[in-house]
Amino acid sequence: MSDDSQTAAPTDTAPVPTPMRGFFGHSLFQDASVRALERVGVIDVGSNSVRMVVFDGAARSPAYFFNEKILCGLGRGMVETGRLNPDGRVRALASIRRFALLAREMHLTSLTMVATAAVREAEDGPEFKAEVDAATGLEMLIIDGTEEARLSAQGVLLGWPGARGLVCDIGGSSMELAEIGDNTVGRRVSTALGPFRLQQVAGGKKGLRRHINTVLAGMRDQLGVEHKALYLVGGSWRALARLDMARRGYPLTVLHEYAMTPKSIRKTIDWLEGQDLKKLRDRTGISPERILLVPLATVVLRQLLHVFRPREIYVSSYGIREGLLFEQMPDALRARDPLIEACRHAEAASARLPGFGRRLYEFLMPLYRNAAPDRLRLIKAACLLHDVNWRAHPDYRSESCFDTATRANLGGLDHKGRVYLGLALMNRYKNAGTDSRLTPLLTLLDDTEIRHAIMLGRAMRFGAMFSIGGPDAAGELRFFPKRKLLEMILKPEMRDLFGEVAQQRFASLAKTLGVETKVRVARNGPKKADAPTAEPVN
């Protein structure tokens, strides 16, 4: 495989001939500019780890076709020697050679390899780059700190299109901060606050805190303190978040979009000081190499909270690798909602009737005339996913639906949204009760959210099986909340579809809504011109 086939120059100016069409949109994946991004590969040569990720296409919420990491410790001991760790260098080269062969086996058309702080700052960094290039036929791009900050921030934007605040990416040898908002990256700064560097700071804990505060004060002058949210990127932050989950007894172990408060994370930092790291490692599955860096990372985070004073803290599983994918996306693809894109692809790949989800959503819209945009997108996602688990055993189908929402790789979905979506999908197949193992997860929702999720599930349960051709082809749903009335208007030629099972599911939906029902046959089929205006409902 030639160098040209292995490395693609990043671009965000690819032509986009197909415009967006409504919320669901016209598929962009037939465009040549998007097809060219299928199986996008990234090799990230960091100070602590070397990782290869292959994204399965340039979907706005990409799947991970391949993901492998080796904790090589390239930057370990570099402060004293000025050179890459010898053992880490050997292990890193072996890993990259393996990744190059895997890329050839996958026939990747796009593969980018970047190296960060350790390689760019080591005396033998250029020598290591030449060795890698010669051994693999690939080009290792050594990026500076501000570029590393930009790419990491773009990775956050891939998962959070509306994110606004500061992105903090901590690696082994450096820490970067970047501001984000309006789907763009603003000011950014790179520092030497990585754990490998901090291990060499003199003066004990007081000296360490003083050093960190001095560096952060300079960053504050450059970035300001008007940032409400802090987005954490990097293995040390993810390990700390997993420990926060363990302390809190948090019921969902998905790290992406895990939310913490400054008060909560300070409690976890205090709690960690009296814990046995080996026992915590066994309890949480954090690697030995990673957990040894957590105590230093906690000192940085405590001072970071003190200096910048964010009110909200989020963990991002997306970083520099996803940022490189975002770099190659056409603008029209960047503008898509990652959650809806992921659900559209799941429906296309796994549903019995791809395309049915959109019709189901439109059929149910009378129930949600004044729903907030955040609620509408969850309803759209649920309708797209309502049938993707149909191949599961009937006895476990509802639980499988719940797992799809709460555990799947879905971007743009916070933890409350995951549980809401899971509960709705569960009730799509199950008319009553929940699995006891799921009860702890329901604590993330309040009673109103639980009731709304169940209502959505029962609405989908009725609409999905009322007509295989699409519920809109058989009739029209109308809802009058002030009159406490749910009405079904049937097309004359489709009246026999409203059999016993359909009647039972319609009645179940009405009971959940707390309303009466009315069913009638339209004289010439329902017409929008003479249909009364439906009353709004929250």
C-alpha positions as CSV (number, residue, x, y, z in Angstrom):
1,M,0.0,0.0,0.0
2,S,1.5,3.3,-1.0
3,D,1.9,6.4,1.2
4,D,-0.9,8.1,-0.7
5,S,-3.3,5.4,0.2
6,Q,-2.3,5.4,3.8
7,T,-2.4,9.1,4.7
8,A,-5.1,11.6,3.8
9,A,-4.6,15.3,4.2
10,P,-7.2,16.7,6.6
11,T,-9.8,18.9,5.0
12,D,-13.1,20.6,5.9
13,T,-13.7,22.1,2.5
14,A,-14.9,19.0,0.6
15,P,-17.8,19.8,-1.8
16,V,-21.3,18.9,-0.6
17,P,-23.7,18.7,-3.5
18,T,-26.7,17.4,-1.4
19,P,-28.5,19.8,0.9
20,M,-30.1,18.9,4.2
21,R,-33.8,18.2,3.9
22,G,-35.7,18.5,7.2
23,F,-34.7,17.0,10.5
24,F,-34.4,13.4,9.2
25,G,-32.6,14.7,6.1
26,H,-31.6,13.2,2.8
27,S,-28.8,10.7,3.2
28,L,-25.4,12.2,2.6
29,F,-23.8,8.8,2.4
30,Q,-24.3,8.4,-1.3
31,D,-22.1,11.5,-1.9
32,A,-18.6,10.8,-3.2
33,S,-17.2,13.2,-0.6
34,V,-18.6,11.1,2.2
35,R,-18.0,7.7,0.7
36,A,-14.3,8.6,0.4
37,L,-14.2,8.6,4.2
38,E,-15.3,5.0,4.8
39,R,-13.1,3.2,7.2
40,V,-11.1,6.2,8.5
41,G,-8.0,5.1,10.5
42,V,-6.0,7.1,13.1
43,I,-2.9,6.1,15.0
44,D,-2.3,8.3,18.0
45,V,1.3,8.1,19.4
46,G,0.9,9.7,22.8
47,S,3.3,10.1,25.8
48,N,1.6,7.3,27.7
49,S,-0.2,5.2,25.1
50,V,-0.2,4.3,21.4
51,R,-3.6,3.6,20.0
52,M,-5.1,2.7,16.6
53,V,-8.7,3.4,15.9
54,V,-10.6,2.7,12.7
55,F,-14.0,4.4,12.4
56,D,-16.6,2.5,10.4
57,G,-17.4,5.3,7.9
58,A,-17.8,9.0,8.5
59,A,-21.2,8.8,10.1
60,R,-21.8,11.8,12.4
61,S,-21.8,9.3,15.3
62,P,-19.2,6.8,14.1
63,A,-18.8,3.2,15.1
64,Y,-15.5,1.8,16.1
65,F,-14.6,-0.9,13.7
66,F,-11.2,-1.4,15.4
67,N,-9.8,0.0,18.6
68,E,-6.5,-1.2,20.2
69,K,-4.3,0.5,22.8
70,I,-0.8,-0.2,24.2
71,L,0.4,1.6,27.3
72,C,4.0,2.1,26.1
73,G,5.0,5.0,28.4
74,L,7.1,6.8,25.7
75,G,7.4,9.9,27.9
76,R,8.2,8.2,31.2
77,G,11.5,9.5,32.6
78,M,11.9,12.0,29.8
79,V,12.3,14.9,32.2
80,E,15.6,13.5,33.6
81,T,17.0,12.1,30.3
82,G,15.5,14.4,27.6
83,R,14.9,11.3,25.6
84,L,12.1,8.8,24.9
85,N,11.9,5.9,27.3
86,P,14.0,3.1,25.7
87,D,11.6,0.3,26.5
88,G,8.6,2.4,25.6
89,R,10.3,3.3,22.3
90,V,10.7,-0.4,21.4
91,R,7.2,-1.2,22.4
92,A,5.7,1.7,20.5
93,L,7.6,0.8,17.3
94,A,6.4,-2.8,17.5
95,S,2.8,-1.6,18.1
96,I,2.9,0.8,15.1
97,R,4.4,-1.9,12.8
98,R,1.5,-4.1,13.8
99,F,-1.0,-1.3,13.2
100,A,0.5,-0.7,9.7
101,L,0.0,-4.3,8.8
102,L,-3.6,-4.3,10.1
103,A,-4.3,-1.1,8.0
104,R,-3.1,-3.0,4.9
105,E,-5.3,-5.9,5.7
106,M,-8.3,-3.6,6.2
107,H,-7.6,-1.8,2.8
108,L,-7.9,1.5,4.5
109,T,-8.1,4.5,2.1
110,S,-7.5,7.0,4.9
111,L,-5.0,6.6,7.7
112,T,-3.4,9.4,9.7
113,M,-0.7,9.0,12.3
114,V,0.0,11.8,14.8
115,A,2.5,12.1,17.6
116,T,2.1,14.5,20.5
117,A,4.1,15.8,23.5
118,A,6.7,13.1,24.1
119,V,7.9,12.7,20.5
120,R,7.8,16.5,19.7
121,E,9.9,17.3,22.8
122,A,12.4,14.4,23.1
123,E,15.9,14.8,21.8
124,D,15.5,11.6,19.9
125,G,12.0,12.4,18.6
126,P,13.1,13.1,15.0
127,E,15.2,9.9,15.1
128,F,12.1,7.9,16.3
129,K,10.0,9.5,13.6
130,A,12.5,8.5,10.9
131,E,12.6,5.0,12.3
132,V,8.8,4.7,12.2
133,D,8.5,6.1,8.7
134,A,11.1,3.8,7.4
135,A,9.7,0.7,9.1
136,T,6.1,1.2,8.1
137,G,6.0,3.2,5.0
138,L,3.7,5.7,6.8
139,E,4.3,9.3,7.8
140,M,4.1,10.1,11.5
141,L,3.0,13.7,11.8
142,I,4.4,15.5,14.9
143,I,1.9,18.1,15.9
144,D,2.5,21.1,18.3
145,G,0.6,21.7,21.5
146,T,-1.9,24.2,20.1
147,E,-2.8,21.8,17.3
148,E,-3.2,19.0,19.8
149,A,-5.6,21.2,21.8
150,R,-7.6,22.0,18.6
151,L,-8.0,18.4,17.5
152,S,-9.0,17.3,21.0
153,A,-11.6,20.1,21.2
154,Q,-12.9,19.0,17.8
155,G,-13.3,15.5,19.1
156,V,-15.6,16.9,21.9
157,L,-17.6,18.8,19.3
158,L,-18.1,15.6,17.3
159,G,-20.0,14.2,20.3
160,W,-21.5,17.5,21.6
161,P,-22.5,19.8,18.7
162,G,-23.8,22.4,21.1
163,A,-21.0,22.2,23.6
164,R,-19.7,25.4,25.1
165,G,-17.0,25.9,27.6
166,L,-13.4,24.6,28.1
167,V,-11.9,21.3,26.9
168,C,-9.1,20.0,29.1
169,D,-7.0,17.2,27.6
170,I,-4.5,15.6,29.9
171,G,-1.8,13.2,28.5
172,G,1.3,11.8,30.0
173,S,3.6,14.7,29.3
174,S,1.3,17.7,28.6
175,M,-2.1,19.2,29.3
176,E,-4.0,21.3,26.8
177,L,-7.0,23.7,27.2
178,A,-9.2,25.0,24.5
179,E,-12.4,27.0,24.4
180,I,-15.3,25.7,22.3
181,G,-18.7,27.2,21.3
182,D,-20.9,27.6,18.2
183,N,-19.4,24.3,16.9
184,T,-16.0,25.9,16.6
185,V,-12.7,25.9,18.5
186,G,-11.4,29.2,19.9
187,R,-8.4,30.1,22.0
188,R,-6.1,27.3,23.1
189,V,-3.1,26.7,25.3
190,S,-0.6,23.8,25.8
191,T,1.3,23.3,29.1
192,A,3.6,20.8,30.7
193,L,1.2,19.7,33.3
194,G,1.2,16.0,32.3
195,P,1.7,13.5,35.2
196,F,5.1,12.4,33.9
197,R,6.3,16.0,34.2
198,L,4.7,16.6,37.5
199,Q,6.5,13.6,39.0
200,Q,9.7,15.7,38.9
201,V,8.4,18.8,40.6
202,A,10.3,19.6,43.8
203,G,8.9,20.8,47.1
204,G,6.4,18.0,47.9
205,K,2.6,18.6,47.8
206,K,2.9,22.3,48.5
207,G,5.5,22.8,45.8
208,L,3.4,20.8,43.4
209,R,0.3,22.8,44.1
210,R,2.3,26.1,43.8
211,H,3.8,25.0,40.5
212,I,0.4,24.0,39.1
213,N,-1.3,27.2,40.2
214,T,1.4,29.3,38.6
215,V,0.9,27.6,35.3
216,L,-2.9,27.7,35.5
217,A,-2.8,31.4,36.4
218,G,-1.1,32.0,33.1
219,M,-3.7,29.9,31.3
220,R,-6.5,31.9,33.0
221,D,-5.1,35.1,31.7
222,Q,-5.2,33.8,28.2
223,L,-8.5,32.0,28.3
224,G,-10.5,33.9,30.9
225,V,-12.8,32.4,33.5
226,E,-16.2,32.9,31.9
227,H,-16.7,29.2,31.1
228,K,-19.6,27.4,32.6
229,A,-18.7,23.9,31.6
230,L,-15.5,21.9,31.6
231,Y,-15.1,18.9,29.3
232,L,-12.4,16.4,30.4
233,V,-10.5,14.4,27.7
234,G,-7.8,11.8,28.4
235,G,-7.2,8.5,30.1
236,S,-6.4,9.9,33.5
237,W,-9.6,11.9,33.6
238,R,-11.7,8.8,32.5
239,A,-10.0,6.8,35.3
240,L,-10.9,9.4,37.8
241,A,-14.5,9.5,36.5
242,R,-14.8,5.7,36.9
243,L,-13.6,6.1,40.5
244,D,-16.2,8.8,41.1
245,M,-18.8,6.3,39.8
246,A,-17.5,3.7,42.2
247,R,-17.7,6.1,45.2
248,R,-21.2,7.2,44.3
249,G,-22.5,3.8,43.5
250,Y,-23.6,5.2,40.2
251,P,-25.8,2.7,38.3
252,L,-24.6,3.3,34.7
253,T,-20.9,2.7,33.8
254,V,-20.9,4.5,30.4
255,L,-18.2,7.2,30.7
256,H,-19.1,9.4,27.7
257,E,-21.2,12.3,28.8
258,Y,-20.9,11.3,32.5
259,A,-21.7,14.5,34.4
260,M,-20.0,15.6,37.7
261,T,-20.3,18.7,39.9
262,P,-17.2,20.4,41.4
263,K,-18.6,19.4,44.8
264,S,-18.8,15.7,43.9
265,I,-15.4,15.5,42.3
266,R,-13.8,17.2,45.3
267,K,-15.4,14.6,47.5
268,T,-14.0,11.8,45.3
269,I,-10.5,13.4,45.4
270,D,-10.7,13.5,49.3
271,W,-12.0,10.0,49.3
272,L,-9.1,8.7,47.2
273,E,-6.5,9.9,49.6
274,G,-7.4,7.2,52.0
275,Q,-7.9,4.3,49.5
276,D,-5.7,1.4,48.5
277,L,-5.0,1.9,44.8
278,K,-4.6,-1.8,44.2
279,K,-8.0,-2.6,45.6
280,L,-9.6,0.2,43.6
281,R,-7.9,-1.1,40.5
282,D,-9.3,-4.6,41.0
283,R,-12.7,-3.1,41.7
284,T,-12.9,-0.8,38.7
285,G,-10.7,-2.5,36.1
286,I,-8.4,0.5,35.6
287,S,-5.0,-0.6,34.4
288,P,-2.0,-0.6,36.8
289,E,-0.1,1.9,34.6
290,R,-3.1,4.3,34.5
291,I,-4.1,4.2,38.1
292,L,-0.6,5.2,39.2
293,L,-1.1,8.5,37.4
294,V,-4.5,9.3,38.9
295,P,-3.2,10.9,42.2
296,L,-1.2,13.5,40.3
297,A,-4.2,14.1,37.9
298,T,-6.4,14.8,41.0
299,V,-4.0,17.5,42.2
300,V,-4.2,19.2,38.8
301,L,-8.0,18.9,38.7
302,R,-8.5,20.4,42.2
303,Q,-6.4,23.4,41.2
304,L,-8.1,23.6,37.8
305,L,-11.5,23.9,39.5
306,H,-10.1,26.5,41.9
307,V,-8.7,28.7,39.1
308,F,-11.4,28.4,36.4
309,R,-14.5,27.7,38.6
310,P,-16.6,25.7,36.2
311,R,-20.2,24.9,37.4
312,E,-20.5,21.7,35.3
313,I,-18.0,18.9,34.5
314,Y,-18.4,16.4,31.8
315,V,-16.3,13.4,30.7
316,S,-15.7,12.9,27.0
317,S,-14.6,9.6,25.5
318,Y,-13.9,11.5,22.3
319,G,-10.7,13.3,21.8
320,I,-7.8,13.8,19.4
321,R,-8.7,10.7,17.3
322,E,-12.3,11.7,16.9
323,G,-11.1,15.3,16.2
324,L,-9.1,14.0,13.2
325,L,-12.3,12.3,11.9
326,F,-14.2,15.6,12.5
327,E,-11.5,17.4,10.5
328,Q,-12.2,15.3,7.4
329,M,-16.0,15.6,7.6
330,P,-17.9,17.9,5.1
331,D,-19.7,20.8,6.7
332,A,-23.1,19.3,6.0
333,L,-22.2,16.2,7.8
334,R,-20.8,18.2,10.8
335,A,-24.2,19.9,11.0
336,R,-26.1,16.7,11.5
337,D,-27.3,15.5,15.0
338,P,-25.0,12.6,16.0
339,L,-27.8,10.9,17.9
340,I,-30.2,10.9,15.0
341,E,-27.5,9.9,12.6
342,A,-26.5,6.9,14.7
343,C,-30.2,5.8,15.0
344,R,-30.8,6.2,11.3
345,H,-27.9,3.9,10.6
346,A,-29.1,1.4,13.2
347,E,-32.5,1.3,11.6
348,A,-31.0,0.9,8.1
349,A,-28.9,-2.0,9.2
350,S,-31.2,-3.9,11.6
351,A,-34.9,-2.9,11.4
352,R,-37.4,-5.0,9.6
353,L,-38.7,-2.1,7.6
354,P,-36.1,0.7,7.2
355,G,-37.7,4.0,6.8
356,F,-40.7,3.1,9.0
357,G,-39.4,5.1,12.0
358,R,-39.9,8.4,10.2
359,R,-43.5,7.5,9.4
360,L,-44.1,6.3,13.0
361,Y,-42.7,9.6,14.3
362,E,-45.0,11.7,12.0
363,F,-48.0,9.6,13.0
364,L,-47.4,10.2,16.7
365,M,-46.7,14.0,16.3
366,P,-50.3,15.0,17.4
367,L,-49.3,13.8,20.9
368,Y,-46.3,16.1,21.0
369,R,-47.4,19.4,19.4
370,N,-45.6,21.7,21.8
371,A,-42.8,19.3,23.0
372,A,-39.4,21.0,23.6
373,P,-36.7,20.3,20.9
374,D,-34.7,18.2,23.4
375,R,-37.7,16.0,23.9
376,L,-38.5,15.8,20.2
377,R,-35.1,14.5,19.3
378,L,-35.4,11.7,21.9
379,I,-38.8,10.8,20.4
380,K,-37.3,10.8,16.9
381,A,-34.5,8.6,18.1
382,A,-36.9,6.2,19.8
383,C,-39.0,5.9,16.6
384,L,-35.9,5.1,14.5
385,L,-34.8,2.5,17.0
386,H,-38.2,1.0,17.8
387,D,-37.6,-2.2,15.8
388,V,-33.8,-2.7,15.6
389,N,-34.0,-5.5,18.3
390,W,-36.7,-7.5,16.6
391,R,-34.4,-10.5,16.2
392,A,-33.9,-10.9,19.9
393,H,-35.7,-13.7,21.7
394,P,-39.3,-12.5,22.5
395,D,-38.7,-13.2,26.2
396,Y,-35.8,-10.8,26.3
397,R,-36.6,-8.4,23.5
398,S,-37.7,-5.5,25.8
399,E,-34.6,-5.8,27.9
400,S,-32.5,-6.0,24.8
401,C,-34.1,-2.7,23.7
402,F,-33.2,-1.1,27.0
403,D,-29.6,-2.3,26.7
404,T,-29.4,-0.9,23.2
405,A,-30.2,2.6,24.4
406,T,-28.2,2.6,27.6
407,R,-25.0,0.8,26.5
408,A,-24.7,1.4,22.7
409,N,-22.2,3.8,21.2
410,L,-24.5,6.8,20.8
411,G,-23.1,10.3,20.6
412,G,-25.1,13.4,21.6
413,L,-27.0,11.5,24.4
414,D,-26.6,12.2,28.1
415,H,-27.2,9.6,30.7
416,K,-30.7,10.7,31.6
417,G,-31.5,10.6,27.9
418,R,-30.1,7.1,27.6
419,V,-32.4,5.8,30.4
420,Y,-35.4,7.7,29.0
421,L,-34.8,6.2,25.6
422,G,-34.3,2.7,27.0
423,L,-37.5,2.8,29.1
424,A,-39.5,4.0,26.1
425,L,-38.1,1.2,23.9
426,M,-38.7,-1.3,26.6
427,N,-42.4,-0.3,26.7
428,R,-42.6,-0.5,23.0
429,Y,-42.5,-4.3,23.5
430,K,-43.6,-4.8,27.0
431,N,-46.9,-3.5,28.3
432,A,-46.2,-3.6,32.1
433,G,-43.4,-4.0,34.6
434,T,-39.7,-3.6,34.4
435,D,-36.8,-6.0,35.0
436,S,-35.5,-5.6,38.6
437,R,-31.9,-5.2,37.4
438,L,-32.9,-2.0,35.7
439,T,-34.5,-0.4,38.7
440,P,-31.3,1.4,39.9
441,L,-31.0,3.1,36.5
442,L,-34.5,4.6,36.8
443,T,-33.3,6.7,39.7
444,L,-31.7,8.9,37.1
445,L,-35.2,10.0,36.0
446,D,-37.9,11.8,37.9
447,D,-41.5,10.5,38.1
448,T,-42.7,12.8,35.2
449,E,-39.9,11.6,32.9
450,I,-40.6,8.0,33.7
451,R,-44.3,8.6,32.9
452,H,-43.5,10.3,29.6
453,A,-41.1,7.5,28.6
454,I,-43.8,4.9,29.3
455,M,-46.3,6.9,27.3
456,L,-43.9,7.1,24.3
457,G,-43.3,3.4,24.5
458,R,-47.0,2.6,24.5
459,A,-47.6,5.1,21.7
460,M,-45.0,3.3,19.6
461,R,-46.4,-0.1,20.6
462,F,-49.8,1.0,19.1
463,G,-48.5,2.8,16.0
464,A,-45.8,0.3,15.1
465,M,-48.1,-2.7,14.7
466,F,-51.3,-1.0,13.7
467,S,-50.3,-1.1,10.1
468,I,-47.3,-2.8,8.5
469,G,-47.5,-0.4,5.6
470,G,-47.1,2.6,8.0
471,P,-49.7,3.9,10.5
472,D,-50.2,7.0,8.4
473,A,-51.4,4.8,5.5
474,A,-54.3,3.5,7.6
475,G,-55.5,6.5,9.5
476,E,-54.8,9.6,11.5
477,L,-54.3,10.2,15.2
478,R,-55.7,13.3,16.9
479,F,-55.3,14.3,20.5
480,F,-57.3,16.9,22.6
481,P,-55.8,17.0,26.0
482,K,-58.2,19.7,27.4
483,R,-61.2,17.5,26.4
484,K,-59.3,14.4,27.6
485,L,-59.9,12.7,24.2
486,L,-57.7,10.6,22.0
487,E,-59.3,10.1,18.6
488,M,-58.4,7.6,15.8
489,I,-59.8,8.3,12.3
490,L,-59.6,5.3,10.0
491,K,-59.5,5.3,6.3
492,P,-62.6,3.4,5.0
493,E,-60.6,0.8,3.2
494,M,-58.4,0.2,6.2
495,R,-61.0,-0.1,8.9
496,D,-60.5,-3.8,9.4
497,L,-56.9,-3.2,10.5
498,F,-58.3,-1.9,13.8
499,G,-58.8,-5.4,15.2
500,E,-58.7,-6.6,18.8
501,V,-55.0,-6.3,19.3
502,A,-54.9,-2.8,17.8
503,Q,-57.9,-1.8,20.0
504,Q,-56.2,-3.1,23.2
505,R,-53.0,-1.2,22.4
506,F,-55.0,2.0,21.6
507,A,-56.8,1.6,24.9
508,S,-53.6,1.1,26.8
509,L,-52.2,4.3,25.3
510,A,-55.3,6.2,26.3
511,K,-55.2,4.9,29.8
512,T,-51.6,6.0,30.1
513,L,-52.6,9.5,28.9
514,G,-55.6,9.5,31.3
515,V,-58.1,10.2,28.5
516,E,-61.2,8.7,26.8
517,T,-61.1,7.3,23.2
518,K,-63.1,7.8,20.1
519,V,-62.7,5.8,16.9
520,R,-64.5,6.7,13.7
521,V,-64.2,6.1,9.9
522,A,-63.6,9.0,7.7
523,R,-66.1,9.4,4.9
524,N,-63.5,10.0,2.2
525,G,-60.4,9.5,4.3
526,P,-59.0,12.2,6.6
527,K,-58.1,15.5,5.0
528,K,-55.8,18.0,6.5
529,A,-57.9,20.8,5.1
530,D,-60.9,20.0,7.2
531,A,-59.1,18.6,10.2
532,P,-59.6,20.5,13.4
533,T,-56.5,22.0,15.0
534,A,-55.2,19.7,17.7
535,E,-54.7,21.1,21.2
536,P,-51.1,21.2,22.4
537,V,-49.8,18.8,25.0
538,N,-46.5,18.8,26.9
